[in-house]
């Protein structure tokens, strides 16, 4: 395994060598998009028997963690547009993984809750999903995995207000 260089000059030299391989390796947006593609493939490989996408699993996870929520709250909890959440929930409801009902306080609001089958699926998928996450960062030594996670969290928090939908941060 390659450990990140400890000195600034060796770090700069390694970055320069990577950029010589391809100009794209010097672009954070490209790297993030490509890593997202890789993780998506690993997720689908590890969870192939479940027929659930990463976005669907995120919605199921949010419902498992927070209980019944309205669709706008789900959108904020997962960082998705409301229309995307509505489509995801419709698919999940079609598979009897979630249930929707009108809010007794506001008839325009739809509340979504995990069905027992959805809760069981989240629990059954947990190890496979964790394997996908672990495989995504496995090429790094453990201390660099933690550093990467912390840096990603810092980037998300610093840029959360950019884009169409913020992610709800406590």
C-alpha positions in Angstrom: 0.0 0.0 0.0 1.1 3.5 -0.8 1.3 5.8 2.2 0.9 9.5 1.5 4.2 11.4 1.6 4.8 13.2 4.8 6.8 16.2 3.5 5.2 19.0 1.5 7.9 18.7 -1.3 7.4 15.0 -1.8 3.6 15.5 -1.8 4.0 18.1 -4.5 6.3 15.8 -6.5 3.8 13.0 -6.3 0.9 15.3 -7.4 3.0 16.6 -10.3 3.9 13.0 -11.4 0.2 12.1 -11.3 -0.7 15.2 -13.4 1.9 14.1 -16.0 0.0 10.9 -16.4 -3.2 12.9 -17.2 -4.3 16.5 -16.7 -7.5 15.1 -15.3 -5.7 13.7 -12.3 -5.1 17.3 -11.2 -8.8 18.2 -11.1 -10.7 17.5 -7.9 -14.1 17.5 -9.6 -12.9 14.8 -12.0 -11.5 12.7 -9.2 -14.6 13.0 -7.1 -16.9 12.1 -10.0 -14.7 9.1 -11.0 -14.5 7.9 -7.4 -18.3 8.2 -7.2 -18.6 6.0 -10.3 -16.2 3.4 -8.8 -18.1 3.4 -5.5 -21.4 3.0 -7.3 -20.0 -0.1 -9.1 -18.7 -1.6 -5.9 -22.0 -0.9 -4.2 -24.0 -2.6 -7.0 -21.5 -5.5 -7.0 -21.8 -6.1 -3.2 -25.6 -5.6 -3.1 -26.5 -7.2 -6.4 -29.0 -9.7 -4.9 -31.0 -6.9 -3.3 -31.9 -4.8 -6.4 -31.5 -1.5 -4.5 -29.6 1.6 -5.8 -27.3 3.7 -3.6 -29.9 6.5 -3.6 -32.7 4.2 -2.6 -30.6 2.8 0.2 -29.9 6.3 1.4 -33.6 7.0 1.6 -34.3 3.7 3.4 -31.4 4.5 5.8 -32.8 8.0 6.6 -36.2 6.5 7.3 -34.7 3.8 9.5 -32.7 6.4 11.4 -35.4 9.0 11.8 -38.8 7.2 11.5 -41.7 8.7 9.6 -40.9 11.8 7.7 -42.4 14.0 5.0 -40.8 14.0 1.6 -39.3 17.4 1.9 -37.5 16.3 5.1 -36.3 13.2 3.4 -34.9 15.3 0.6 -33.0 17.5 3.1 -31.8 14.4 5.1 -30.3 12.8 2.0 -29.4 15.9 0.0 -31.7 15.1 -3.0 -34.2 17.2 -5.0 -37.8 16.7 -4.0 -38.8 15.3 -7.4 -36.0 12.7 -7.2 -37.2 11.7 -3.7 -40.8 11.4 -4.9 -39.6 9.1 -7.7 -37.5 7.0 -5.4 -40.3 6.7 -2.8 -42.7 5.7 -5.6 -40.4 2.8 -6.6 -39.8 1.8 -3.0 -43.6 1.9 -2.3 -44.1 -0.3 -5.4 -41.9 -2.9 -3.7 -43.7 -2.6 -0.4 -40.6 -1.3 1.3 -42.2 2.0 2.4 -45.7 3.2 3.1 -47.1 6.7 2.4 -50.0 8.4 4.0 -51.5 11.9 4.1 -50.5 14.0 7.1 -53.4 14.5 9.5 -52.2 18.1 10.0 -51.9 19.0 6.3 -53.6 17.1 3.6 -51.0 18.3 1.0 -48.1 16.6 2.9 -47.3 13.0 2.3 -45.7 11.1 5.2 -43.4 8.2 4.5 -42.5 5.4 6.8 -40.5 2.2 6.4 -42.6 -0.9 6.1 -41.4 -3.9 8.1 -40.1 -5.4 4.8 -38.1 -2.2 4.3 -36.6 -2.3 7.8 -35.6 -5.9 7.3 -34.0 -5.1 3.9 -31.9 -2.3 5.5 -30.7 -4.7 8.2 -30.0 -7.5 5.7 -28.1 -5.1 3.4 -26.0 -3.5 6.1 -22.9 -5.8 5.8 -22.9 -5.7 2.0 -23.1 -1.9 2.0 -20.3 -1.7 4.5 -18.2 -3.9 2.3 -18.7 -1.6 -0.6 -17.7 1.4 1.5 -14.7 -0.5 2.9 -13.6 -1.6 -0.6 -13.9 2.0 -1.9 -11.1 3.2 0.4 -9.3 -0.1 1.0 -6.3 0.8 -1.1 -5.3 3.5 1.5 -3.6 2.7 4.8 -6.0 3.0 7.8 -4.7 6.4 8.9 -5.2 7.8 5.4 -8.7 6.4 5.2 -9.6 8.3 8.4 -7.9 11.4 7.0 -9.7 11.1 3.7 -13.1 10.7 5.5 -12.4 13.8 7.6 -11.3 15.8 4.6 -14.5 14.8 2.7 -16.6 15.8 5.7 -14.9 19.2 5.8 -15.4 19.8 2.1 -19.1 18.8 2.4 -19.7 21.1 5.4 -17.8 24.0 3.8 -19.7 23.7 0.5 -23.1 22.4 1.7 -24.9 25.6 0.7 -23.8 25.3 -2.9 -26.0 23.5 -5.4 -29.7 22.8 -5.6 -30.3 20.9 -2.4 -28.4 21.2 0.9 -27.7 18.2 3.1 -29.2 18.7 6.6 -26.3 19.1 9.0 -26.9 18.9 12.7 
